[in-house]
Amino acid sequence: MKKKTSNAPCCVFCKKSHGAQFNIFTPRFKPFGTACVECEKSVPAHFKTPEEYLAKLPATPPLPTQAEVETRPSFYDCTHAFAVPGEDNIIDMVRPDTQPSCHYNQNLEEMRQRYPEAQIVNATEFFAAIRQRKNPPLEWEITTRENYWNMLEVLPPKYHRNGAFLVGEAMDHFGANGAARYDAFKQVGSIYYQSNRPVTVAEIKAHMEQTLATA
């Protein structure tokens, strides 16, 4: 059976065909079907032909060869990363002795064009610093009775005992085992408290056991 071919126009700029709109009666670039309506609007007015505009575009960088791909370090080979100190995420993994990086295939100078404050950091130390920032010692800050009850009633609590509870939706997952952490609240007499950081179920249980033991 002979394969059917599509007669739908295809925009020379964005390469869209189906779903694209074309100006039938007064196309900017002739003949009809040369450019979709969106590209006719976006191409600067001083360009008279598609060829003139396309010639001004930067050349598409060539795809890496198979040899380049095979010699590029994998994430498992890398002990360092490109990152901005103080941020909570790395930009890319890298072996400092064999730049460029694993994913973006860029060295530090190229990476700083997008991230001016990027540095090469030890990945283990960087992630340890993130954990330390996100997991300071548990402290309790005074909150209002209204806030306490609003958070208790917004969802069924994950944990609830002796006036202390964890809000039913996890705020993050933390630590080597990815344990879920929740906003924590407690009531002591007529005073209401909120935790300074999200808390795991194990942490709130240990805290309550210690509180009851010393009561």
C-alpha positions as CSV (number, residue, x, y, z in Angstrom):
1,M,0.0,0.0,0.0
2,K,1.3,3.4,-0.9
3,K,2.1,5.6,2.1
4,K,0.0,8.7,2.4
5,T,1.8,12.0,2.5
6,S,0.6,15.1,4.3
7,N,-0.2,18.3,2.3
8,A,-0.3,20.4,5.5
9,P,2.0,23.5,5.4
10,C,5.1,23.5,7.6
11,C,6.6,26.7,9.1
12,V,10.2,27.1,8.0
13,F,11.1,28.8,11.3
14,C,9.5,26.7,14.1
15,K,9.0,23.6,12.0
16,K,5.4,23.3,13.2
17,S,2.7,21.9,10.9
18,H,-0.4,20.4,12.6
19,G,-1.8,22.8,15.1
20,A,-0.1,25.9,13.7
21,Q,-2.1,28.7,12.2
22,F,-1.2,30.1,8.8
23,N,-2.3,33.4,7.2
24,I,-4.3,32.4,4.1
25,F,-5.1,35.8,2.5
26,T,-2.2,38.1,3.4
27,P,0.9,36.0,4.3
28,R,3.9,38.1,5.2
29,F,6.3,35.5,3.7
30,K,5.1,34.1,0.4
31,P,4.0,31.6,-0.8
32,F,1.2,30.6,1.7
33,G,2.5,28.1,4.2
34,T,6.0,29.5,4.5
35,A,5.6,30.8,8.1
36,C,3.0,30.4,10.8
37,V,1.1,33.4,12.2
38,E,3.2,33.3,15.4
39,C,6.5,33.4,13.6
40,E,5.4,36.1,11.2
41,K,4.8,38.3,14.2
42,S,8.0,37.4,16.1
43,V,10.5,37.8,13.2
44,P,11.7,41.4,13.2
45,A,10.1,43.6,10.5
46,H,13.3,44.5,8.7
47,F,13.8,40.9,7.5
48,K,12.2,40.5,4.1
49,T,12.8,36.8,3.5
50,P,13.1,33.7,5.7
51,E,16.5,33.0,4.3
52,E,17.8,36.5,5.4
53,Y,16.6,35.9,9.0
54,L,17.8,32.3,9.2
55,A,21.3,33.3,8.0
56,K,21.6,35.6,11.0
57,L,20.9,32.9,13.6
58,P,23.9,31.4,15.4
59,A,25.0,28.0,14.1
60,T,23.6,25.0,16.0
61,P,26.5,23.4,17.9
62,P,27.3,19.9,16.6
63,L,26.2,16.9,18.5
64,P,28.9,15.2,20.5
65,T,30.6,12.3,18.9
66,Q,30.2,8.8,20.4
67,A,33.8,8.9,21.5
68,E,33.1,12.2,23.4
69,V,30.0,10.8,25.0
70,E,31.9,7.7,26.1
71,T,34.8,9.6,27.6
72,R,32.6,12.1,29.4
73,P,32.6,11.4,33.2
74,S,29.4,9.9,34.7
75,F,27.8,11.1,37.9
76,Y,29.2,8.0,39.7
77,D,32.8,9.0,38.8
78,C,32.5,12.5,40.2
79,T,33.4,13.7,43.7
80,H,32.9,17.4,43.0
81,A,30.2,19.6,41.6
82,F,29.5,23.0,40.2
83,A,27.4,24.9,42.8
84,V,26.7,28.3,44.3
85,P,27.7,28.3,47.9
86,G,24.7,28.7,50.2
87,E,22.2,27.3,47.7
88,D,20.4,24.0,48.3
89,N,21.1,22.4,44.9
90,I,24.1,21.7,42.8
91,I,24.3,22.8,39.1
92,D,26.2,19.8,37.7
93,M,28.6,17.1,38.8
94,V,32.2,17.4,37.6
95,R,35.7,15.9,38.0
96,P,37.9,18.9,38.7
97,D,40.9,17.2,36.9
98,T,38.9,16.5,33.7
99,Q,36.4,19.3,33.1
100,P,33.9,19.7,31.5
101,S,30.9,18.6,33.6
102,C,28.7,15.5,33.3
103,H,25.4,16.9,32.1
104,Y,26.0,20.4,30.6
105,N,29.5,19.5,29.2
106,Q,30.9,22.9,30.4
107,N,33.9,24.0,32.3
108,L,33.8,26.5,35.2
109,E,34.4,29.5,32.9
110,E,31.5,28.5,30.7
111,M,29.3,27.7,33.7
112,R,29.9,31.1,35.2
113,Q,28.3,32.8,32.1
114,R,25.0,31.5,33.5
115,Y,25.9,31.2,37.2
116,P,28.4,34.0,38.0
117,E,28.9,32.8,41.5
118,A,29.4,29.1,40.6
119,Q,32.4,27.3,42.2
120,I,33.8,23.8,42.2
121,V,32.9,22.3,45.5
122,N,33.3,18.9,47.2
123,A,30.0,17.2,46.7
124,T,30.0,15.3,50.0
125,E,30.8,18.5,52.0
126,F,28.3,20.5,50.1
127,F,25.4,18.1,50.8
128,A,26.5,17.9,54.4
129,A,26.2,21.6,54.7
130,I,22.7,21.5,53.2
131,R,21.7,18.9,55.8
132,Q,23.1,21.0,58.6
133,R,21.3,24.1,57.4
134,K,18.0,22.3,57.1
135,N,18.3,20.4,60.3
136,P,19.2,22.8,63.1
137,P,18.5,21.7,66.8
138,L,14.8,21.4,67.4
139,E,13.3,24.5,69.1
140,W,9.8,25.6,69.9
141,E,8.5,29.1,69.1
142,I,5.4,30.6,70.5
143,T,2.4,30.7,68.1
144,T,-1.3,31.7,68.5
145,R,-4.2,29.5,69.6
146,E,-5.9,30.3,66.3
147,N,-2.9,29.1,64.2
148,Y,-2.6,25.9,66.4
149,W,-6.2,24.9,65.8
150,N,-6.2,25.9,62.1
151,M,-3.2,23.6,61.4
152,L,-4.7,20.8,63.5
153,E,-8.0,20.9,61.6
154,V,-6.7,21.5,58.1
155,L,-5.9,17.8,57.6
156,P,-6.0,14.7,59.7
157,P,-2.7,14.9,61.7
158,K,0.1,12.5,61.0
159,Y,0.7,12.2,64.7
160,H,-1.4,13.5,67.7
161,R,-0.7,12.9,71.4
162,N,-1.0,14.9,74.5
163,G,-1.6,18.2,72.7
164,A,1.3,17.7,70.2
165,F,0.7,17.0,66.6
166,L,2.2,16.8,63.1
167,V,0.4,18.5,60.2
168,G,-0.9,15.7,57.9
169,E,1.1,16.7,54.8
170,A,4.9,16.3,54.7
171,M,7.0,19.4,54.1
172,D,10.0,17.5,52.8
173,H,11.9,14.2,53.0
174,F,15.2,14.4,54.8
175,G,18.2,12.4,55.7
176,A,19.9,9.3,54.3
177,N,16.6,7.3,54.5
178,G,14.4,10.1,53.1
179,A,12.2,10.3,56.1
180,A,9.2,12.5,55.8
181,R,9.1,15.6,58.0
182,Y,6.1,17.6,59.0
183,D,5.3,21.0,60.7
184,A,4.9,20.3,64.4
185,F,2.8,22.0,67.0
186,K,2.2,21.5,70.7
187,Q,0.2,23.0,73.6
188,V,1.6,23.4,77.1
189,G,-1.1,24.7,79.4
190,S,-2.5,27.8,77.8
191,I,0.6,28.4,75.6
192,Y,0.9,27.2,72.0
193,Y,4.1,26.4,70.2
194,Q,5.3,25.7,66.6
195,S,8.6,23.9,65.7
196,N,11.4,25.9,64.1
197,R,11.8,23.3,61.4
198,P,9.9,20.2,60.0
199,V,10.0,17.2,62.3
200,T,9.9,13.4,61.7
201,V,7.5,11.1,63.4
202,A,10.4,9.5,65.3
203,E,11.5,13.0,66.5
204,I,8.2,14.0,67.8
205,K,7.7,10.7,69.6
206,A,11.1,10.9,71.3
207,H,10.4,14.5,72.3
208,M,7.0,13.7,73.8
209,E,8.4,10.6,75.6
210,Q,11.1,12.9,77.1
211,T,8.5,15.6,78.0
212,L,6.3,13.1,79.7
213,A,9.2,11.5,81.5
214,T,10.3,14.8,83.0
215,A,6.8,16.1,83.7
